[in-house]
Amino acid sequence: MGMTVNIYEAKTQLSKLVARAEAGEEITLTRHGRPVARIAPLPDRGGRREPGAWRGKVVIGEDFEAFTPDDAEAWFGR
């Protein structure tokens, strides 16, 4: 279980609390002794991005850049 901090203290120590969360700790924020929020580490996003990974998997229609009067009506009411 992580640490518990009241909101007033959290406001003055936010950078330190975020650093602790980055290190894997979960911090519960309280107001008047009641838990109200949590600062927690985000899950690892996994490996590095690979440029071009979607190459050949996405097809863009021939009319992709066409903007018709019907489109203008739908978008802008003109």
N, C-alpha and C positions, 0 to 999 in steps of 0.2 A: 504494500500500500504506500502511496506517495504522501506528500506533506499537505497540510491544510493551512491556508492563509486567508485572513480577512481582506475584503476588497480594499480598504484604506491602505493597508500595508502593501498589497499587490500593486497599487498605483505607484508607490514610491520605489518598488523593487522589480518592476516589470521586466527590465532587461535581464536581470539575474534569474528570474523565474523562467523566462523563455530559454535561457541558456541551459537551465536544469532540464527543461522539457526536451530540448534538443539532445541532451545526453541520455534520454530515455525515461526520465522521471515524470510522474503524473502529479499535477498540483490541483487541489480542489479549492475553489474560492468560496468563501462564506460571507453572508450578511447577517448580522445579529446571531451568529452561531449556527445558521442554517445553510447547508450547501446550496449554491445557486449556479455555479459554473465550473468548468474544468479547463485547465491548460494541459494539453497532452501532446506527445510527439506524433508527428504524422508518419504513416507507414512509408517505408522505403519505396521509391518509385520503380525500383528494379534497375536493369542495366542501362547502358548509355543509349541515347537515341541513335538510330542508324539512318542517315540521309538516303532517301530513295527507296525505303522499305516498302512503300505502297506503289512503286512503279509497276505499271502493267495491271494493277488491280482496280484502278479507278478509271471510268470512262466519262469524259466530259462531252455532253451533247454538242452537235454542230451549231445549235442556236443559243449557246450559253450566253454570249454577249449581246444577243438581240434584245432590244427593249422596245416593245410595241406600244401603240397608244392604249391598248387594253391593259398593259402593265402599268402605265402611268395612271390610268383610271383606278386600278386596284390599289396602287400605292399611295397616290396623292389626291384621289377624288377629282381628277381633272378630266 
